[in-house]
Amino acid sequence: MPLDVLPLSDLIKFVPMTRFRLSFLLCFLVLGLQYAAGQSLPYQTLLKGLYDSSFPVVRPEQITDLKSYQVLDAREKQEFQVSHLQTAKWVGHETFSLKSVAELDKNKPVLIYCTVGARSEEIGKTLQKAGFKKVFNLYGGILHWVNEGRPVFANGKPTLQVHTYSKPWSIWLTKGEKVY
């Protein structure tokens, strides 16, 4: 009798551990699809917990030309020096001051980022309160940017190094060279 006409109960008896194998295959496919989409489920869950859902985000895959944004890096200076997005201006987090963005056009889009997006969202809200009209947080921060195969720079040249804030946070960087 062909396998496709066997009742399910007979099929399970016919092929030992079929349920286990199917469950394993299903888990493998689901995890594989999550990584193919660029982020693991745990990382997506982390970001969902960190972000204010009312604050606008832009995903790396939505950015076709970084030059259409005023790009701000809200990490600390030593993180920025390791690498940053090509056109980024360092504004920091602990030392942030609106004076550091006084020359920016409040009507042009601002893209702000940090390691994963928490610090940058905080600075982004400050920018909104100061009258900036179009402020966007880079979804997933520099870690997701690099994980998506996007370039980062140091001293005007491409680099693989990425400051991950700390060793525990480095687990979220799947591409590039981890620095902490």
Contacts in CASP RR format, 6 or more apart in sequence:
PFRMAT RR
TARGET T0000
AUTHOR 0000-0000-0000
METHOD contacts of the structure
MODEL  1
MPLDVLPLSDLIKFVPMTRFRLSFLLCFLVLGLQYAAGQSLPYQTLLKGL
YDSSFPVVRPEQITDLKSYQVLDAREKQEFQVSHLQTAKWVGHETFSLKS
VAELDKNKPVLIYCTVGARSEEIGKTLQKAGFKKVFNLYGGILHWVNEGR
PVFANGKPTLQVHTYSKPWSIWLTKGEKVY
3 11 0 8 1.000
3 14 0 8 1.000
6 14 0 8 1.000
11 18 0 8 1.000
12 18 0 8 1.000
12 19 0 8 1.000
15 21 0 8 1.000
31 40 0 8 1.000
31 41 0 8 1.000
34 40 0 8 1.000
34 41 0 8 1.000
34 44 0 8 1.000
38 144 0 8 1.000
38 147 0 8 1.000
38 148 0 8 1.000
39 47 0 8 1.000
39 140 0 8 1.000
39 144 0 8 1.000
39 147 0 8 1.000
43 140 0 8 1.000
43 144 0 8 1.000
43 172 0 8 1.000
46 116 0 8 1.000
46 172 0 8 1.000
47 116 0 8 1.000
47 117 0 8 1.000
47 139 0 8 1.000
47 140 0 8 1.000
50 116 0 8 1.000
50 117 0 8 1.000
50 118 0 8 1.000
50 121 0 8 1.000
51 57 0 8 1.000
51 117 0 8 1.000
51 118 0 8 1.000
51 121 0 8 1.000
51 137 0 8 1.000
52 121 0 8 1.000
52 125 0 8 1.000
55 121 0 8 1.000
55 124 0 8 1.000
55 125 0 8 1.000
55 137 0 8 1.000
56 135 0 8 1.000
56 136 0 8 1.000
56 137 0 8 1.000
57 136 0 8 1.000
57 137 0 8 1.000
57 138 0 8 1.000
57 139 0 8 1.000
58 111 0 8 1.000
58 136 0 8 1.000
58 137 0 8 1.000
58 138 0 8 1.000
58 139 0 8 1.000
59 139 0 8 1.000
59 144 0 8 1.000
60 138 0 8 1.000
60 139 0 8 1.000
60 144 0 8 1.000
60 145 0 8 1.000
60 148 0 8 1.000
60 150 0 8 1.000
61 148 0 8 1.000
63 69 0 8 1.000
63 111 0 8 1.000
66 85 0 8 1.000
66 86 0 8 1.000
66 87 0 8 1.000
66 111 0 8 1.000
67 87 0 8 1.000
68 109 0 8 1.000
69 87 0 8 1.000
69 108 0 8 1.000
69 109 0 8 1.000
69 110 0 8 1.000
69 111 0 8 1.000
69 136 0 8 1.000
70 89 0 8 1.000
70 104 0 8 1.000
70 105 0 8 1.000
70 108 0 8 1.000
70 109 0 8 1.000
70 110 0 8 1.000
70 111 0 8 1.000
71 85 0 8 1.000
71 87 0 8 1.000
71 88 0 8 1.000
71 89 0 8 1.000
71 110 0 8 1.000
71 111 0 8 1.000
71 112 0 8 1.000
71 113 0 8 1.000
72 88 0 8 1.000
72 89 0 8 1.000
72 90 0 8 1.000
72 91 0 8 1.000
72 101 0 8 1.000
72 110 0 8 1.000
72 111 0 8 1.000
72 112 0 8 1.000
72 113 0 8 1.000
72 120 0 8 1.000
72 123 0 8 1.000
73 79 0 8 1.000
73 80 0 8 1.000
73 84 0 8 1.000
73 85 0 8 1.000
73 88 0 8 1.000
73 89 0 8 1.000
73 90 0 8 1.000
73 91 0 8 1.000
73 92 0 8 1.000
73 112 0 8 1.000
73 113 0 8 1.000
73 114 0 8 1.000
74 91 0 8 1.000
74 92 0 8 1.000
74 93 0 8 1.000
74 96 0 8 1.000
74 112 0 8 1.000
74 113 0 8 1.000
74 114 0 8 1.000
74 119 0 8 1.000
74 120 0 8 1.000
74 122 0 8 1.000
74 123 0 8 1.000
74 124 0 8 1.000
75 90 0 8 1.000
75 92 0 8 1.000
75 93 0 8 1.000
75 114 0 8 1.000
75 115 0 8 1.000
75 119 0 8 1.000
75 142 0 8 1.000
75 163 0 8 1.000
75 165 0 8 1.000
76 92 0 8 1.000
76 93 0 8 1.000
76 94 0 8 1.000
76 95 0 8 1.000
77 90 0 8 1.000
77 92 0 8 1.000
77 95 0 8 1.000
78 163 0 8 1.000
79 115 0 8 1.000
79 163 0 8 1.000
79 165 0 8 1.000
80 88 0 8 1.000
80 90 0 8 1.000
80 92 0 8 1.000
80 163 0 8 1.000
81 154 0 8 1.000
82 154 0 8 1.000
82 159 0 8 1.000
82 161 0 8 1.000
82 162 0 8 1.000
82 163 0 8 1.000
82 179 0 8 1.000
83 142 0 8 1.000
83 152 0 8 1.000
83 153 0 8 1.000
83 154 0 8 1.000
83 159 0 8 1.000
83 161 0 8 1.000
83 162 0 8 1.000
83 163 0 8 1.000
84 90 0 8 1.000
84 142 0 8 1.000
84 152 0 8 1.000
84 153 0 8 1.000
84 154 0 8 1.000
85 113 0 8 1.000
85 142 0 8 1.000
85 145 0 8 1.000
85 150 0 8 1.000
85 152 0 8 1.000
85 153 0 8 1.000
86 151 0 8 1.000
86 152 0 8 1.000
86 153 0 8 1.000
86 156 0 8 1.000
88 113 0 8 1.000
89 100 0 8 1.000
91 100 0 8 1.000
91 101 0 8 1.000
91 112 0 8 1.000
91 123 0 8 1.000
92 100 0 8 1.000
92 123 0 8 1.000
93 114 0 8 1.000
93 119 0 8 1.000
93 122 0 8 1.000
93 123 0 8 1.000
96 123 0 8 1.000
96 126 0 8 1.000
98 126 0 8 1.000
98 130 0 8 1.000
101 127 0 8 1.000
101 130 0 8 1.000
104 110 0 8 1.000
104 132 0 8 1.000
106 130 0 8 1.000
106 131 0 8 1.000
106 132 0 8 1.000
106 133 0 8 1.000
107 133 0 8 1.000
107 134 0 8 1.000
108 134 0 8 1.000
109 134 0 8 1.000
109 135 0 8 1.000
109 136 0 8 1.000
110 124 0 8 1.000
110 127 0 8 1.000
110 132 0 8 1.000
110 134 0 8 1.000
110 135 0 8 1.000
110 136 0 8 1.000
111 136 0 8 1.000
111 138 0 8 1.000
112 120 0 8 1.000
112 121 0 8 1.000
112 123 0 8 1.000
112 124 0 8 1.000
112 127 0 8 1.000
112 135 0 8 1.000
112 136 0 8 1.000
112 137 0 8 1.000
112 138 0 8 1.000
113 120 0 8 1.000
113 137 0 8 1.000
113 138 0 8 1.000
113 140 0 8 1.000
113 141 0 8 1.000
113 142 0 8 1.000
113 145 0 8 1.000
114 120 0 8 1.000
114 141 0 8 1.000
114 142 0 8 1.000
115 141 0 8 1.000
115 142 0 8 1.000
115 143 0 8 1.000
115 163 0 8 1.000
115 164 0 8 1.000
115 165 0 8 1.000
115 169 0 8 1.000
116 140 0 8 1.000
116 141 0 8 1.000
116 143 0 8 1.000
116 144 0 8 1.000
116 165 0 8 1.000
116 169 0 8 1.000
116 172 0 8 1.000
117 137 0 8 1.000
117 138 0 8 1.000
117 139 0 8 1.000
117 140 0 8 1.000
117 141 0 8 1.000
120 137 0 8 1.000
120 138 0 8 1.000
120 141 0 8 1.000
121 137 0 8 1.000
124 132 0 8 1.000
124 135 0 8 1.000
124 137 0 8 1.000
127 135 0 8 1.000
128 135 0 8 1.000
138 144 0 8 1.000
138 145 0 8 1.000
142 152 0 8 1.000
142 162 0 8 1.000
143 162 0 8 1.000
143 164 0 8 1.000
143 169 0 8 1.000
143 172 0 8 1.000
143 173 0 8 1.000
145 152 0 8 1.000
146 152 0 8 1.000
146 162 0 8 1.000
146 173 0 8 1.000
146 175 0 8 1.000
146 176 0 8 1.000
147 172 0 8 1.000
147 173 0 8 1.000
147 174 0 8 1.000
147 175 0 8 1.000
149 175 0 8 1.000
151 158 0 8 1.000
152 158 0 8 1.000
152 159 0 8 1.000
152 161 0 8 1.000
152 162 0 8 1.000
153 159 0 8 1.000
154 161 0 8 1.000
159 177 0 8 1.000
160 176 0 8 1.000
160 177 0 8 1.000
161 176 0 8 1.000
161 177 0 8 1.000
161 179 0 8 1.000
162 173 0 8 1.000
162 176 0 8 1.000
162 177 0 8 1.000
162 178 0 8 1.000
162 179 0 8 1.000
163 179 0 8 1.000
163 180 0 8 1.000
164 170 0 8 1.000
164 172 0 8 1.000
164 173 0 8 1.000
164 178 0 8 1.000
164 179 0 8 1.000
164 180 0 8 1.000
165 180 0 8 1.000
166 180 0 8 1.000
167 180 0 8 1.000
169 180 0 8 1.000
170 178 0 8 1.000
170 180 0 8 1.000
END
